[in-house]
Amino acid sequence: MATVAGHLSLDDIASAADRDLNYETPILRLLSTSKAKGYDTVCIPLTNEKWRARWKKMCLSPEDEAEKDDNTERISEAWRSNPAFLREEVNVTRLDEAENTIVMLSDWLELDSQDEWVRCDAETALMQELSYASYLNVLVAVLPPPRNRAHIPSYARAIRACLEKIPYMHLSVRVPVYDPVIFQPVTPTPRCGSPSPSIDSLVASGVSATSSRSMSFPHTTEEEFNSTWEMWDVIRTICESHPRLSLTLDLSPPLPLTAGVLDKWLAEPTRQIFLPASTFIANAKSYPVLPKGTQAFIREIMKLQPTIILSGTNTGQHSRGGEKSYFQYIRHLEKTSPGVQAMKKSGTVENFAIGYQDYLQAPLQPLADNLQSATYQTFEQDPIKYANYEEATFRALLGWPKTDERILLCVAGAGRGPLVARALKAISRAKREAFVHVVEKNPNAFVTLQERQKTEWRDQVQLHFGDMRTLELPDKVDILITELLGSFGDNELSPECLDGAVRFLKPDGISIPSSYTAHIAPLSSTKLFNEVRGHEDLKKPETPYVVMFNAVNILSGEGGDGNTGSRIQECWEFVHPTKNVVLNERGLPVTNSHNSRFANLNFHIPHAGVLHGLAGYFEAILYGSVGLSIHPQRKDYISKDMISWFPIYFPFKDPLYLPGNSELHVSMWRLTDQQRVWYEWYAEAFLPVMIPVLDWTVDRASASLTAISTPLITPSPTIDALDVPPVVNKTEIPRIPNESSRTETRLVKVGQTALHNPGGRSSWIKL
Amino acid sequence: MATVAGHLSLDDIASAADRDLNYETPILRLLSTSKAKGYDTVCIPLTNEKWRARWKKMCLSPEDEAEKDDNTERISEAWRSNPAFLREEVNVTRLDEAENTIVMLSDWLELDSQDEWVRCDAETALMQELSYASYLNVLVAVLPPPRNRAHIPSYARAIRACLEKIPYMHLSVRVPVYDPVIFQPVTPTPRCGSPSPSIDSLVASGVSATSSRSMSFPHTTEEEFNSTWEMWDVIRTICESHPRLSLTLDLSPPLPLTAGVLDKWLAEPTRQIFLPASTFIANAKSYPVLPKGTQAFIREIMKLQPTIILSGTNTGQHSRGGEKSYFQYIRHLEKTSPGVQAMKKSGTVENFAIGYQDYLQAPLQPLADNLQSATYQTFEQDPIKYANYEEATFRALLGWPKTDERILLCVAGAGRGPLVARALKAISRAKREAFVHVVEKNPNAFVTLQERQKTEWRDQVQLHFGDMRTLELPDKVDILITELLGSFGDNELSPECLDGAVRFLKPDGISIPSSYTAHIAPLSSTKLFNEVRGHEDLKKPETPYVVMFNAVNILSGEGGDGNTGSRIQECWEFVHPTKNVVLNERGLPVTNSHNSRFANLNFHIPHAGVLHGLAGYFEAILYGSVGLSIHPQRKDYISKDMISWFPIYFPFKDPLYLPGNSELHVSMWRLTDQQRVWYEWYAEAFLPVMIPVLDWTVDRASASLTAISTPLITPSPTIDALDVPPVVNKTEIPRIPNESSRTETRLVKVGQTALHNPGGRSSWIKL
């Protein structure tokens, strides 16, 4: 269940004072009433107006210069040298008041003020507040929101310093989804050291949904919609994605939201959602509900299990439903969240994956390692995979020409035998005369196969112990059935194994699967970036991981302008049986070079984001129209609820910033030598830029004529020739523009992230 | 002296065969004649046309499909599984032939071919050639040039694999300064697997300076002039700036060159310059000379001590001077290279710095550590610094009002006493009655001071042992002389020390220096990046270094469009004596917060490059117009040949790619607490982009009217309100464009490099 917190205002705290003798303090009383209303926790402002007044007096220049006095400066310096609160400046003083609550620091602190000295003093105050909160064992502190793009680096640097000095506590930056300024008549940035810093300019508590009936948004661009995320991105980057840095997404800005531009927050550590009553609108019955876009977004982000902080619910903003209705509405959204519901429903991959979200697993190497019986057991639970294999075998048998001879099948890499059982079922359904050869190289699983032959299959099958790349079968078969697929299709070396196994097949025989493809998409995920970095300590940075994605965002959009492809793109395909391979006397390929692959894919990146890696998927055609797929856009049509494969993740070591409307060019290699197979990957970012283009000419002829006609005094062989006329622009090649200049759109390179995987090592897949 | 290599062509090798029985092989004969001509070494092609013919037959599809046969493919696969040369395919077979030579690999290998299989086979061939060269102990191999931008990642990946497999050998990528295609009618990219790959399309040996008298360059932009560097940048990046990866800059492209666009090559590991006779033009006497731009560039790059490979000098391209004249011309350029000459001339900082170019030194901490006598001795050798201090003191004394009282001076931080001696000299020159108090906290240096007082200064001075921040003097002085400056001005804590020492000064007293400023510029240097990375193993990544720059390039240009400043920009200033500081009862500041500083600087980046760090400089005003400066553009006017300070280097951990015509926003902090001072730095890149801007409106009013007028069936409090009309564009906020759309130029963020220095640690300067 989603955690819901009630936000206590300074008014709430004031009005709770001295009313009820059952509680030792007003805060304890408020905690108790909040719990009674159903809230899981509360969010308390740490300080009050008294502290604000003292800080202003000490740290901001008075409006009237005459008020300035030396004594104030002396007091300020004394505070700076030893910052401390007075008892009446804070709302919380006891451990039991702070226990399990979220504490909100003074939101009027301008860590990114235009004025350098205000920034310094705000940082000192922030450290004082955090130090006090730490004393009270506070676990989560919500920081004042960033406001001023020009000084975000200073804001971020201050937070980083706090993260290093304050232990244990999680610091959460309050960031509005949009800068509400873009929806309002432009207001000037608050002046340096202005006496009354206000958060209204960015945190739009003042702009309620009902206050303006029609809004005009002049000059709004992708960059402006992106501006608060861009600020957060600077903060996260400067704090090097610190594991105790998170974000409180402030949904105060009133615009109806749609998913696309908000998806980026799914890839961030969004731990709290700040949701004031003013964001709610009234439905026809005058009950508070959320605009459609906001609803959809909250339903989606609930899979990250954020705490929802409801604020202002007792201020009567909606005429019906009362204080409780906001809370109930959140519970309603949870019940209708597809992600949350899928996790609860047994049989879904989401349910199967509980506990494995964003958890990095090394891909299996079933060729090099012999799997455990328990591993087989887990995968044999798949409700879809084996059904589809049976269906594919059934259709292949039906389609096989009827002759006197019995049809020969081979299940190669049989494991504990689930595909053998399905093949026998398909034979019986198809009512055809058939026989199954069973090949397995795992000596332990081969015992299980013998057991099953004795008890179940009897003379319908013949078992063969050995590696399908070297073993010989007594007969050539008509249908070869294998399941050697990894999350990326070929990453468990299905192509290499099938190069051996196709020797069992008659020239016109069928391979199930008949082909498979690998697909990738550019991915952003602070969580996965941190996970991989954690693994880096273990010296494992160069390998792809199998992972159930959760806190991620696919950065690409549907391209299709001719230059870029779709959101998820195909890298390459393997088709079986393979044609045109040079074989040696034993029927095996001379080299493995025919199994190397390369893809160069161009993605359209509609919104700015940070690239952390590539998401990888596979899709296989078993036979005819029967397949297997974990491709996000197609899996539900091909093999819904199949649980055997999570996606694969190819991480980059260095994150790459991608501007909105950019292109990402990805190179992906499947490489091989005689001993192993591995992948490498690389990405470059480009931005289409309209630039002036000049047509120009350098006339060497006249220059060299000049040289010839000029008498030279010194006949030294090293004297200069007069080559071209003196160059005027020092940093440019001499150019003589012809006629009018034009503009053209060019792709300008804006960044790259270096090849992560230099030829394998830890990522080698052993042949 | 610059190393000059003679390039041997296949014709040279052919014509040397079987002519002279004094030499065992033609190559040994050519080595001997090259040496006789004055060349330091030769550059030999490793393979010949026989190898090229075999490789083509094996690896390229025949033009005529009918020629295709299974047997060829069988031969190719055999080669792929075990690549090897035949004796007659290589020019070099003996260790003594290869000794100390540069070997050029088959330049027709297309590692970046459009055809995936050609790329694979070219990589196999490259590895075969390198393996053979390694067998012959070759130390430098020149690789085939990159040609095809679309497949440079594949080229780079292959080189990286070679660097990992081949030990010891330096691999040098041959890169033309420009893509000559931009100076020619556009030729189509060679087709996939075309039977005859040619290097002419990029390495413009075919375009001689005399072949076209007037050239037209349509559509040429910064990006196109940059294209070969951009290819090199991908290679260097994918190879992670491997220390054995270097570059052979090919100066074949014929355009007269000017410095600005070429400076980028100074920041790269440019180890060889390939200079064909065709690049030379004829002077009035018909001797071969280089165009002015090329001259200037070679003079400049000689400071990196590259090997100059002269080619085609025996092909009679110029009517006078003969083969020797090219060689002599190179020696002439060397003699007129300002960098080389400055290094040779004693008394210059370049000469003083020999052996220290690009060598990282930890900045001194004279406050925390007591310096050695030898360190004092080194710095006392400066011919300029002490002269300027004497002159400043002299002028301050002259300007001091004449009264009956003698003028009191104080030299604080006197070290071994050089400034005391100069102060006494200035007093004697100014013919004023004066007395000098001398303060020093280094107990060892204080012994030297006592020695000098006894033998030189006698009763002209009084010595005081102690820290100027705590010591008390018997009298207040008129002139306070200190030299506590670091390469960045304040980085040896001059401001903090002077906060203490100004207590010695009368209210109207003079401080020498009276002020100093810190300056930075964005820097590119693969060398320094690798040096810092080397230090990273020592866990010292977070500190600035003192370093004499050599293989570097300042990326900024003169801005001045209003948005960006100059090439080198001032961060901040310290003025002494400081005003308006709150002091405690002992006259010392209560906190050090007044010595914190911040700068936010915008640089114009005219040409694409990779940012590795910031170059830092200082400038000080001693008194009036007498100063000290290591600012590259001003030092020669203020304190020419001063040797005491090399620049400072603030490295970034992650390099940042900067597109041409971008803006770099740098944040720089000087931070302080009660125990220490440190710097932090951060950079963000922006690109001005013309984008369409729409004026638009979302009319909430009508939407909410719609909602009210629609009868709802279910009275549930959680049912949706109909907020806005359905959104058509899924990834965009609904927008209704008003009137015509316009374009505006906006700054789009394209990248950032994270704060390198998270609050100090190794970079703390101890107070």
Interface residues (C-beta under 8 A of the other chain):
Chain A: E73 R74 S76 E77 A78 R80 S81 E116 R119 C120 A150 H151 P153 S154 A156 R157 R160 A161 E164 A209 S212 R213 S214 M215 S216 F217 P218 H219 T220 T221 E222 E223 F225 E230 V234 T237 I238 E240 L255 P256 L257 T258 A259 G260 V261 I281 A282 N283 A284 K285 Y287 V289 P291 K292 G293 Q295 R320 G321 S325 Q328 Y329 H332 G557 V582 V590 T591 S593 S596 F598 N600 P606 H607 A608 D654 L656 Y657 P659 G660 N661 S667 W669 Q674 E680 Y682 E684 A685 L687 V689 M690 I691 V693 L694 D695 W696 T697 V698 D699 R700 A701 S704 A707 I708 T710 P711 L712 P715 P717 T718 I719 D720 A721 D723 V724 V727 K730 T731 E732 I733 P734 R735 T743 E744 R746 V748 K749 V750 G751 Q752 A754 L755 P758 G759
Chain B: D70 E73 R74 S76 E77 A78 R80 S81 E116 R119 C120 A150 H151 P153 S154 A156 R157 R160 A161 E164 A209 S212 R213 S214 M215 S216 F217 P218 H219 T220 T221 E222 E223 F225 E230 V234 T237 I238 E240 L255 P256 L257 T258 A259 G260 V261 I281 A282 N283 A284 K285 Y287 V289 P291 K292 G293 Q295 R320 G321 S325 Q328 Y329 H332 G557 V582 V590 T591 S593 S596 F598 N600 P606 H607 A608 D654 L656 Y657 P659 G660 N661 S667 W669 Q674 E680 Y682 E684 A685 L687 V689 M690 I691 V693 L694 D695 W696 T697 V698 D699 R700 A701 S704 A707 I708 T710 P711 L712 P715 P717 T718 I719 D720 A721 D723 V724 V727 K730 T731 E732 I733 P734 R735 T743 E744 R746 V748 K749 V750 G751 Q752 A754 L755 P758 G759
